[in-house]
Amino acid sequence: MKVRVKGLGWLATAPGFYEIQLVNGESLRGAINNIFGSNRDILHRVLKDDVISSEIIVLVNGIDSRLSGGANTSLKDGDEITLVPVVHGG
């Protein structure tokens, strides 16, 4: 199956949306490993102990993945994943 991915800020690996190929029924965790597997530093900032870090918001089809199972969220063909860094300031 194919899903579309878009990373913003320091999570951008390419401009705009791009497609990745995943095994049918893959979880969001698998997609994140596919996206950042070659960059262990970023991967460990995104997934901490197999849980999506509080440093980022991961949207699946525009909905916060924390509302649908977090890293265990099941993906389907055509889904869109958006990775948004959380910006703090003061």
C-alpha positions in Angstrom: 0.0 0.0 0.0 1.1 3.6 -0.5 0.7 6.4 2.0 1.6 10.1 1.6 3.9 11.8 4.0 4.7 15.4 4.8 7.1 16.6 7.4 7.2 20.2 8.7 10.2 22.0 10.1 13.1 19.7 11.2 10.9 16.7 10.4 10.9 17.5 6.6 12.8 14.9 4.6 11.5 16.2 1.3 9.4 19.3 0.2 5.7 18.8 0.3 4.0 15.4 0.3 5.8 12.3 -1.0 4.7 8.7 -1.2 6.1 5.7 0.6 5.3 2.0 0.1 4.3 0.0 3.1 3.0 -3.6 3.8 -0.8 -3.8 3.9 -2.0 -3.1 7.4 1.2 -1.5 8.6 1.0 0.6 11.7 2.1 4.2 12.1 5.1 2.9 14.0 6.2 1.0 10.9 5.7 4.0 8.7 7.8 6.2 11.1 10.5 3.6 11.0 10.4 3.6 7.2 10.6 7.4 7.0 13.4 7.9 9.6 15.1 4.5 9.7 18.2 5.8 8.1 18.5 8.6 10.6 18.6 7.1 14.0 18.9 10.5 15.8 15.7 11.7 14.4 14.0 8.3 14.8 14.8 8.3 18.5 13.4 11.9 18.9 10.2 10.8 17.2 9.7 7.4 18.8 10.7 7.1 22.4 10.3 3.6 23.9 7.9 2.8 20.9 5.7 5.8 21.8 5.3 8.9 19.7 7.3 11.7 21.4 5.6 14.7 22.9 8.0 16.8 20.8 5.8 16.1 17.7 2.2 15.8 16.6 1.5 13.1 14.1 -1.6 13.6 12.0 -3.2 10.8 10.0 -5.7 12.2 7.5 -5.7 15.5 9.6 -6.5 13.8 12.9 -4.1 13.6 15.8 -2.8 10.0 16.0 -3.1 10.1 19.8 -6.8 9.9 19.3 -6.6 6.7 17.2 -4.0 4.6 18.9 -0.8 6.6 18.7 2.1 4.5 17.2 -0.3 1.6 16.9 -2.7 3.4 14.6 -3.4 1.2 11.6 -2.8 2.7 8.2 -4.6 2.0 4.9 -3.8 2.7 1.3 -4.0 6.4 0.5 -3.7 7.7 4.1 -1.8 11.0 4.6 0.7 11.3 7.5 1.7 14.8 8.6 4.6 15.2 11.1 4.4 18.5 13.0 7.1 19.6 15.4 5.9 21.1 18.6 7.4 24.6 19.1 7.8 26.0 22.6 8.8 29.4 23.5 8.5 31.9 26.2 
